[in-house]
Structure formats: structure tokens, C-alpha cells
Amino acid sequence: MRVIICKDRETATALVAQEILIEMTQKPDMLLGLATGSTPLGVYKKLVQAHREGTVNFSRLRTCNLDEYVGLSADHPQSYRHFMRQNLFDPLGLPPENSLFPPTEGPGLEAQCETFEDKLQEMGGIDIQLLGVGSNGHIGFNEPTSSLVSRTRLKTLTEKTLADNARFYAQNEKQPDLASTMGIGTILSARCIIVQAFGAHKAKAVHAAIEGPVMSLWPVSSLQMHPKVVFYMDESAAELLNMRAYYRQVRENEEDIQKRGSL
Ligand code: F6R
């Protein structure tokens, strides 16, 4: 696990975008796992900027999203399909057939979740999975007590998650409380996982993720079981980490070796 504490969100965002762009130049049809919410927005802006500057060709990029609300149509402003079209797919000019979402409509949702898993496999698996983390430690919509080996399925959202996201809904609007989400096992199958966390309200989850025991009460702690995971955070999200000084020292050493060209 690599832990990278950045001076601010902007610095972290630039580093994450750079990691994705490097992977894309090596594998233009990479399968990029995406999250929604406020955390990944800076990275999406950087990718769109690279597209506009013509430095990278995104035409073969394939994407899959972590989760989606059950009961919202694709054009509902709060649906994650709408969010992704607005913030990434349309600005990059990605054809709709390049993007996969967990199922939320039509009959046989459970069977459709299995088909979604099969599709991920057929596409060769996720190369990089981008994650944010809920203040209660959820990843995707794997709420506390989710099985650490779960696959894509339907999940009921907790009161905490509903309260965190209530700001996106009008007062009299029905907020969906059911979602389909990649499971923790599905996420752990990605070849590389990049987690971003910004702000003091994420500090408890970040501490549980990196320095706590692995337990389903903090789903994000399951990432300790993955061989290639990188956490990028700002100073406030890192404020409860006991080994902050060590993570900084590792990073400095890494930068030093990189400068000498021998890493
Ligand atoms: C959304 C998702 C969620 C968010 C998490 C953090 O696709 O997977 O797990 O990453 O709720 O949300 P923000 O980034 O809005 O703080």
C-alpha cells in the first residue's frame, strides 16, 4: 500500500490524472473503473483538459462505473449515468458502448448483476479502479458490514449515506435508498486501485482504511488485502494517521530515487 499525503487536493488530483494518462499511453483501450461524487471531479477535469490539448487519444478508452441508484432513469440529473456523461463521457466524446454500469432497470436485477460481472471478465478485468470513500468507510455502495468477498449486487443505503447525499435532492424529492454496486470482491479484482480522500470529514475513514484492522464495519479497510493500492489525500484527510511522518519519509525517498533515475 502506498500512502501519499499531498499539500492540497489540486496536487493530489494532478498526480492521479498523471497515473491514468501513463497507463493509457501504454494501453489505449484500458478498462478504467470510475467513481462519482465530488472526490474524482478534479481528475475528470484533468483528463478532459488532456483531451482538449490533444496530448492523449481517448477514443479507445473503456470504462465501468462502480455503482448506480435503482429507480433513477439514465437522464435523471442525480443518476450516475447522467453525472458521468456530463463530467467525462460527453467532454471526451466517448461513445456510449465504451461504458458499462451496474444494472438498475428492468426485470431480473440479480441475474443482471451476474451478467455485469461476466462482462467485466470478458473485457479483461479492470486495469485501474478509481475510488472515493464515504465518511462511514463505504467504497462504491458497499456499506458497513458488507461482505469482504461480495460481488456486484443490490444494497440498501445507510442513513449516514442518505444524509451525506441529501444535499443533491430537493426537500420534497424522493431520494433513492437502493443501489446496485460492484462488490468488495469485485473491486479487489482490479489490477490497481487508486483511492482519493479530501477534507477532515474523511479523516476517520482514512485512518480505519490504512491503520485500522481489516473489518466489514469499515469496508475501505479491505483494501489492505490488495497488492497494488495507492491512497492520495490532502493534509486534513491525513490528520488522524499515526504514521504520517513515515509515509512522508517513504514518499521523499521515492522521489529522491526517481530523480536519480533508478526506480
Ligand atoms: C460513488 C461512490 C461513493 C463515493 C463516496 C464519497 O460512485 O462510489 O463510494 O465515492 O460516497 O463521495 P464524495 O466523493 O462525494 O465524498
Residues whose N, C-alpha, C, O or C-beta is under 5 A from the ligand:
A	BS01	F6R	A35 T36 G37 S38 T39 L66 D67 L131 G132 V133 G134 H138 I139 G140 F141
